[in-house]
Amino acid sequence: SKQGLHAELQLFLRQLEASGLEINPQKCATLNLQMVPRMKKWYVDTTHKMEIYRAQVHSLQTTTVYKYFGMHLSSAGRGKPDIQKLRKKLVELDEVPLKPQQ
């Protein structure tokens, strides 16, 4: 439920604060998936708004792509990697000289 999610978020924020950590709401996003009863389908609900430290967290749309730890995620799942870009980065990495401590 939305109320349950809000309560869990508040508990999570309190645990982070107790550990000396803090979330940056501008770097957060929500993806709210809802089921259509009896149709076995789901949809992205962008009307549900969440707040962290009184700052509204933006909702991802069905077409929004979100980058998380270098992976591109969306409501359709994880995107396919750009092989050409990866090859280029590997070549660049291979050409960088290593320092003795590395």
C-alpha positions in Angstrom: 0.0 0.0 0.0 1.1 3.6 -0.5 0.8 4.2 3.3 3.0 1.2 4.0 5.6 2.3 1.5 5.7 5.8 3.1 6.1 4.2 6.6 8.9 2.0 5.3 10.6 5.0 3.7 10.5 7.0 6.9 11.9 4.0 8.8 14.7 3.7 6.3 15.5 7.4 6.5 15.7 7.2 10.3 18.1 4.3 10.0 20.3 6.1 7.6 20.4 9.2 9.8 21.3 7.0 12.8 24.3 5.8 10.7 25.3 9.4 9.8 24.1 9.0 6.2 21.6 11.2 4.3 19.8 10.7 1.0 19.9 13.4 -1.7 16.2 13.7 -2.9 17.4 15.3 -6.2 19.2 12.1 -7.1 16.2 9.9 -6.3 13.3 8.7 -8.4 10.3 6.5 -8.0 8.7 3.9 -10.3 5.2 3.1 -9.2 3.8 0.0 -10.9 0.2 -0.8 -10.4 -1.8 -3.9 -11.4 -5.0 -3.8 -13.3 -7.4 -6.2 -11.5 -8.4 -9.3 -13.4 -6.5 -8.3 -16.6 -3.1 -9.4 -15.5 -1.6 -6.2 -16.8 0.3 -3.4 -15.1 0.8 0.2 -15.7 3.1 3.0 -14.4 1.3 5.3 -12.0 2.9 8.7 -12.1 0.3 10.4 -9.8 1.6 9.0 -6.6 4.1 11.5 -5.2 6.7 10.8 -2.5 8.8 13.2 -0.4 12.2 12.9 1.2 13.1 15.7 3.6 10.1 17.7 2.3 11.5 17.6 -1.2 9.3 15.9 -3.8 10.9 12.9 -5.5 10.2 12.8 -9.2 8.3 9.9 -10.7 9.6 8.0 -13.7 7.4 7.9 -16.7 7.0 4.9 -18.9 9.6 6.3 -21.3 12.0 7.6 -18.7 15.5 5.9 -18.6 17.3 6.1 -15.2 21.0 5.5 -14.9 21.9 3.5 -11.8 25.5 2.3 -11.2 26.1 2.6 -15.0 23.1 0.6 -16.0 20.2 2.1 -17.8 16.9 1.2 -16.3 13.3 1.9 -17.2 9.8 0.6 -16.7 10.6 -2.0 -19.4 13.6 -3.3 -17.4 17.3 -3.0 -18.0 18.5 -1.6 -21.2 21.0 -3.3 -23.5 24.6 -2.2 -23.3 26.1 -0.1 -26.1 28.8 -2.6 -27.2 30.6 0.0 -29.4 30.9 2.4 -26.5 32.1 -0.4 -24.2 34.8 -1.4 -26.7 36.0 2.1 -27.1 36.3 2.5 -23.3 38.2 -0.8 -23.0 40.7 0.3 -25.6 41.1 3.7 -23.8 41.6 1.8 -20.5 44.1 -0.6 -22.1 46.2 2.3 -23.4 46.5 4.1 -20.1 49.9 3.5 -18.5 49.7 2.1 -14.9 51.7 3.7 -12.1 53.9 1.3 -10.0 51.4 1.4 -7.0 48.5 0.3 -9.2 
